């Protein structure tokens, strides 16, 4: 039996500079993403669309969701397989294409996890677990474009 998980949040636009959306440049794209008992996320649009470069865009958060979900699955699988990961960072990159009507879509994402292991003999198995993590990742399973993985490993000395 499949379990359902439900999620909810509140988004509040905070960018009315006094005249609302009277024209394209009259308002900010600022908004606040709020979830019960969690720190608010200050959001905006991408800077290409008049966003504030100091805040997170939906595209940023989407890429972060893909990378974080993969990482969490990967760490779980390593723990289950007896592979000790002592550090994990990812410099994920995504490509979005803007269509002629102004809309757009992601065409690919590449994850570049840099992983530190405690045992050099586990690198092959640790590499293979990326495939399983990808297959189990809830976010990756919701995407209609390829997600690539280019892991690198370092052995803790």
C-alpha positions as CSV (number, residue, x, y, z in Angstrom):
1,X,0.0,0.0,0.0
2,X,1.3,3.4,-0.9
3,X,1.4,6.1,1.8
4,X,0.4,9.6,1.0
5,X,2.3,12.5,2.5
6,X,0.8,16.0,2.5
7,X,2.7,19.3,2.5
8,X,1.5,22.8,3.0
9,X,3.0,26.2,3.2
10,X,2.0,29.9,2.9
11,X,3.5,32.3,0.4
12,X,2.9,36.0,0.9
13,X,3.8,38.6,-1.6
14,X,5.7,41.4,0.1
15,X,6.7,43.5,-2.9
16,X,3.9,46.1,-3.2
17,X,5.8,49.4,-3.4
18,X,2.5,51.4,-3.2
19,X,1.0,51.0,-6.6
20,X,0.7,47.2,-6.8
21,X,1.2,45.7,-10.2
22,X,0.4,49.0,-12.1
23,X,3.3,48.2,-14.4
24,X,6.2,45.6,-14.7
25,X,8.7,47.8,-12.9
26,X,6.3,49.1,-10.2
27,X,6.6,46.2,-7.9
28,X,9.1,43.9,-6.3
29,X,9.1,40.2,-6.7
30,X,9.7,39.7,-3.0
31,X,7.8,37.2,-1.1
32,X,8.0,35.2,2.1
33,X,7.6,31.4,2.2
34,X,6.3,30.3,5.6
35,X,5.9,26.9,7.1
36,X,4.7,26.1,10.6
37,X,7.5,25.9,13.2
38,X,10.2,26.7,10.6
39,X,12.3,29.7,9.7
40,X,10.8,31.8,6.9
41,X,12.5,31.8,3.5
42,X,12.8,35.1,1.8
43,X,12.1,34.7,-1.9
44,X,12.1,36.6,-5.1
45,X,12.2,36.0,-8.9
46,X,15.4,35.2,-10.7
47,X,17.6,38.3,-11.2
48,X,16.9,38.1,-15.0
49,X,13.3,38.9,-14.1
50,X,13.9,41.8,-11.8
51,X,14.6,39.7,-8.7
52,X,16.7,40.6,-5.7
53,X,20.0,38.8,-5.9
54,X,20.1,38.5,-2.1
55,X,17.0,36.2,-1.9
56,X,16.2,32.8,-3.1
57,X,14.3,32.3,-6.4
58,X,12.0,29.4,-7.2
59,X,14.7,28.1,-9.5
60,X,17.2,28.2,-6.7
61,X,14.9,26.3,-4.4
62,X,14.0,23.8,-7.1
63,X,17.7,23.0,-7.7
64,X,18.3,22.8,-3.9
65,X,15.4,20.4,-3.5
66,X,16.9,18.0,-6.1
67,X,20.4,18.2,-4.6
68,X,19.2,17.9,-1.0
69,X,16.9,14.9,-1.7
70,X,19.6,13.1,-3.5
71,X,22.1,13.8,-0.7
72,X,19.7,12.6,2.0
73,X,18.9,9.4,0.2
74,X,22.6,8.8,-0.5
75,X,23.7,9.3,3.1
76,X,21.0,6.9,4.2
77,X,22.1,4.3,1.7
78,X,25.7,4.6,2.7
79,X,24.8,4.2,6.4
80,X,22.8,1.1,5.6
81,X,25.7,-0.3,3.5
82,X,28.3,0.3,6.1
83,X,30.0,3.1,4.1
84,X,31.2,5.9,6.4
85,X,30.8,9.3,4.8
86,X,32.5,12.0,6.8
87,X,31.8,15.0,4.5
88,X,29.5,15.7,1.6
89,X,29.2,18.9,-0.5
90,X,27.5,19.4,-3.8
91,X,27.9,22.2,-6.4
92,X,24.7,21.4,-8.3
93,X,24.0,23.1,-11.6
94,X,20.8,23.3,-13.6
95,X,19.9,24.5,-17.1
96,X,16.7,26.2,-17.7
97,X,15.5,27.3,-21.1
98,X,13.2,30.3,-21.5
99,X,10.7,29.8,-24.4
100,X,9.7,32.5,-26.8
101,X,6.4,33.1,-24.9
102,X,8.4,34.0,-21.7
103,X,7.8,30.7,-20.0
104,X,10.5,28.1,-19.5
105,X,11.5,24.7,-18.2
106,X,14.5,22.9,-16.9
107,X,16.3,20.7,-19.4
108,X,18.8,19.1,-17.1
109,X,20.5,19.1,-13.7
110,X,23.9,17.8,-12.9
111,X,24.9,17.1,-9.3
112,X,28.6,17.3,-8.4
113,X,28.9,15.7,-5.0
114,X,32.3,15.8,-3.4
115,X,32.3,13.0,-0.8
116,X,34.8,12.1,1.8
117,X,34.9,8.5,2.8
118,X,36.8,6.8,5.7
119,X,37.6,3.7,3.6
120,X,39.2,3.7,0.2
121,X,38.0,0.2,-0.4
122,X,34.4,1.4,-0.5
123,X,34.7,3.9,-3.4
124,X,33.2,1.5,-6.0
125,X,30.2,0.7,-3.9
126,X,29.8,4.3,-2.8
127,X,29.7,5.3,-6.5
128,X,27.0,2.7,-7.3
129,X,24.8,4.0,-4.5
130,X,24.3,7.3,-6.4
131,X,22.2,5.3,-8.9
132,X,20.0,3.9,-6.2
133,X,19.7,7.2,-4.4
134,X,18.5,8.8,-7.7
135,X,15.9,6.0,-8.2
136,X,14.5,6.6,-4.7
137,X,14.7,10.4,-4.6
138,X,11.1,11.8,-4.4
139,X,12.1,15.0,-6.1
140,X,14.0,13.3,-8.9
141,X,11.1,11.0,-9.5
142,X,8.9,14.1,-10.0
143,X,11.1,15.6,-12.7
144,X,10.7,15.1,-16.5
145,X,14.3,15.9,-17.4
146,X,17.6,14.1,-16.9
147,X,19.5,14.4,-13.6
148,X,23.2,13.5,-13.9
149,X,25.6,12.7,-11.2
150,X,29.4,13.4,-11.3
151,X,30.6,12.4,-7.8
152,X,34.2,12.7,-6.7
153,X,35.7,11.0,-3.7
154,X,38.4,11.8,-1.2
155,X,39.6,9.5,1.5
156,X,39.9,10.9,5.0
157,X,43.4,10.6,6.3
